[in-house]
Amino acid sequence: MRIGNGFDVHAFGDGDHVTLGGVRVPHSHGVVAHSDGDVVIHALCDAIFGALALGDIGTHFPPSDERWRNADSRQFLRHAALLMEQHGYALGNADITVICETPKVGPHAQAMRECLAADLDSDPGRISVKATTTEKLGFTGRGEGIAAQAVVLLERL
């Protein structure tokens, strides 16, 4: 077995939605990012890459590479899934926490679990998506941005 953890953060900017776990979530802001800024998928990819000892998301998809401008982060996750398989691992489970005051994650959590599971060729029952606030403290508490952290357990095939 291998364990990995990941973290991602993006500032809010212009827009009318955020993408979380591959799901478009209506919001008063978008995020400032090179790709679609999906903090859930970015944190999850970093956790998987970390568990495999293969660097981080910036190693695989550098923000300096224009090919990834406005990219759908689901392709990053599918790449991580392919690397898991190539290295002889499958997802045991993933636990993801979104950190923000808004938008509300709960109403979208099941759709996120299903989307993530599809890209990882896994079962939604192996993926937890939840949220917490910072009680109005820090940049997330002031509504300046959004963050996510992820922990994964990979099991040998």
N, C-alpha and C positions, 0 to 999 in steps of 0.2 A: 504494500500500500504506500501511497505517497500523499502528502498534504501540502496544499498551497494556499496562499492568501493574496488578495489583491485589493487595491484601493484606487478610486478615480474621483476627480472633482472637475466641475466646469462652472464658470460664471454664467449667470443669466444675462441675456442680451435681447435683441429684437426678435420677435416671433410670436406665434400663437399656440405653440405646443412644444413639448419635450418628448423625445423618444426614450422610453425606459423598457429594457428587456425586449426590445423589438416591437413594442407597442406604442402607437402614437397617442399621447395623453394631452388633451387640451389644457392649456395653461396661458397665463397672461404674458409669459415670456418664452423665448427660445433659449438656446445656450450658445455660448461663444466656443467654437470648436473647429478643428480642421475637418473632421468627419461629421457624422450626424450627432456626435457628442453623447451617445448613449452610455451614461455612467455605469449602468447595471452590467451591460455587456463588456465594457472596458475593464471593470473590476474583475468580472468573471474570467475573462481571457487572461488577465495578469495572474490570477490564482492558478489557472490551468498551466500556463507557461512556467510559473514558479514551481509547481509540483513536478513538472517534467524537467526542470533545470534548464530551460530554454530561453532565458532572458525575460523580457517584458513585451508589452504590446508595441512599444516604440521601436523595439528591435525588429519586429516582424512587419510593422506598418508605420514607418517613420513619417512624422508630420511634415518633414521636408520634401517628401515625395508627392508630387501633384496628383499621382494616380489615386490617392486616398482622399483628396479634397471632396467633401460632401458625401463620402462613401457611406453606404448602409453598413452599420457595424455587425449585422448578422453575418456578413461574409467573413469578418474577423473570427467570429465564433465558430463558423463552419471550418475554418482553417485550424483553429485550436482543436476541434473534434477530430479532424484528420490526423493531426500530429499525435493526439492521444492514441488513436488506433495504430498508427505506424510504430509507436513506441511500446505497444502491447498493453495499453491501459484503457479502461472504461470508467465513466463517472460512477463513483459510489454514491456520493451525494454532494450537493452544493447548498450553501446557506448564504443568502444575500440580504444585506440591510441597506436600504436607501435612507439617506440622511437629508431631511429637508423640512421646512415648515409647510410649504405647498410645492407642487400639487399633492393632493391626497393619493396615496399609492394603493391603499386597500381595495378600492373598487376595480383596480386593474391588475391586481396581483395574480389571479388565476390565469388571465390571458397571457401575462408575462411568463408564468411557469410553463404553460403549454408551448409558447413560442420558443423559449429556451430549450425545452426538452426536444422539440422537433429538430432544432439545429444540432443538438448534441446526440441525437439518436438515442434518447433516454426516455424515461418515464417522468411525467410531472410530479409524481410522488417522491422523487428523489431530489426535488428542487424546492427550496423554501425562498420565498420573496416576502420581505416584511419591511416596515419603515419605522423610523423614529424621528423625533424632532430634537433640537438642542435647547429646548425651552427658551427660545428667542435669544440665545447666546451665540456669539461668533458669526462668521459670514453666512452660514446657512440660516441661523436664527434671525439675522437681519434681512433675509430674503435676497441675498446677493448671489447665491448659487446653490448648487445641489451636489451631493457626494454619494458614493456607494462603496461598500466594502463587501468582499466575498471570501468565503473559505470553501475549499473543495477537498474531497477525499477521492483519490483515484485508486482503482483496484486493478490488479494484474488480470489480464484476460486468460 
